[in-house]
């Protein structure tokens, strides 16, 4: 059985959507209910270990959500094997490259 097929992929996409919704609502609540919450506070939050961890968890959720969605669309609408493989590879490389960039940005932030 494939790892992200059928019901597992459906469940993974729904769980990541809920996680991202909760993160967005928490950020919105911080903006609305915390007076004077500006750039300095956001920077301090994301520079902290907990904020960086939350960023990584949310980004992994975004990547998994995007992978399942893009994979389903490509598998549904690209019938030929070669273009399908090329598109899936392109999506995987783009998601991996942006993940590496995020890791490098966070590492540079903690090296300061």
C-alpha positions as CSV (number, residue, x, y, z in Angstrom):
1,X,0.0,0.0,0.0
2,X,1.3,3.4,-0.9
3,X,2.0,5.9,1.9
4,X,-0.1,8.8,0.8
5,X,-2.9,7.1,-1.1
6,X,-6.7,7.3,-0.7
7,X,-8.0,7.8,2.8
8,X,-4.6,8.5,4.3
9,X,-4.0,11.4,1.9
10,X,-7.5,12.7,2.5
11,X,-7.0,12.6,6.3
12,X,-3.5,14.2,6.1
13,X,-4.8,17.1,4.0
14,X,-7.7,17.7,6.4
15,X,-5.5,17.5,9.5
16,X,-3.0,19.9,8.0
17,X,-5.9,22.3,7.0
18,X,-7.1,22.3,10.6
19,X,-3.6,22.9,12.0
20,X,-3.1,25.8,9.6
21,X,-6.5,27.3,10.5
22,X,-5.7,27.1,14.2
23,X,-2.3,28.8,13.6
24,X,-3.9,31.6,11.5
25,X,-6.6,32.2,14.1
26,X,-4.0,32.3,16.8
27,X,-2.0,34.9,14.9
28,X,-5.2,36.9,14.2
29,X,-6.1,36.8,17.8
30,X,-2.7,38.0,18.8
31,X,-3.1,41.0,16.4
32,X,-6.6,41.9,17.7
33,X,-6.3,41.3,21.4
34,X,-2.8,42.3,22.2
35,X,-2.4,46.1,22.2
36,X,0.8,47.4,20.6
37,X,1.6,44.0,18.9
38,X,3.8,45.1,16.1
39,X,6.9,44.1,14.1
40,X,9.2,43.9,17.1
41,X,6.9,41.5,18.9
42,X,6.5,39.3,15.9
43,X,10.2,39.2,15.3
44,X,10.9,38.4,18.9
45,X,8.2,35.6,18.8
46,X,9.7,34.0,15.6
47,X,13.3,34.4,17.0
48,X,12.3,32.4,20.1
49,X,12.7,28.6,20.0
50,X,8.9,28.1,20.4
51,X,8.1,30.5,17.6
52,X,10.7,28.9,15.3
53,X,9.3,25.5,16.1
54,X,5.8,26.6,15.4
55,X,7.0,28.1,12.1
56,X,8.6,24.8,11.1
57,X,5.6,22.8,12.1
58,X,3.3,25.1,10.1
59,X,5.6,25.1,7.1
60,X,5.7,21.3,7.1
61,X,1.9,21.3,7.3
62,X,1.8,23.6,4.3
63,X,4.2,21.4,2.3
64,X,2.2,18.3,3.1
65,X,-1.1,20.0,2.3
66,X,0.3,21.3,-1.0
67,X,1.9,18.0,-1.9
68,X,-1.3,16.0,-1.5
69,X,-3.3,18.6,-3.4
70,X,-0.9,19.0,-6.3
71,X,-0.4,15.2,-6.4
72,X,-4.1,14.6,-6.7
73,X,-4.6,17.2,-9.4
74,X,-1.6,15.9,-11.4
75,X,-2.7,12.3,-11.1
76,X,-6.3,13.2,-12.1
77,X,-5.5,15.5,-15.1
78,X,-2.2,14.3,-16.5
79,X,-2.8,10.8,-18.0
80,X,0.7,10.3,-19.6
81,X,3.4,8.8,-17.4
82,X,6.3,10.9,-18.5
83,X,4.7,14.4,-18.0
84,X,3.1,13.2,-14.8
85,X,6.5,12.1,-13.4
86,X,8.1,15.4,-14.5
87,X,5.4,17.5,-12.9
88,X,5.4,15.5,-9.7
89,X,9.2,15.8,-9.6
90,X,9.0,19.5,-10.2
91,X,6.5,20.0,-7.3
92,X,8.7,17.9,-5.0
93,X,11.8,19.8,-5.9
94,X,10.1,23.2,-5.3
95,X,8.7,22.1,-2.0
96,X,12.1,20.7,-0.9
97,X,13.9,23.9,-2.1
98,X,11.6,26.2,-0.2
99,X,12.0,24.0,2.9
100,X,15.8,24.2,2.7
101,X,15.5,28.0,2.3
102,X,13.3,28.2,5.4
103,X,15.8,26.1,7.4
104,X,18.7,28.3,6.3
105,X,16.8,31.5,7.2
106,X,16.0,30.1,10.7
107,X,19.5,28.9,11.2
108,X,20.8,32.3,10.2
109,X,18.4,33.9,12.6
110,X,19.7,31.8,15.5
111,X,23.3,32.4,14.6
112,X,23.0,36.2,15.3
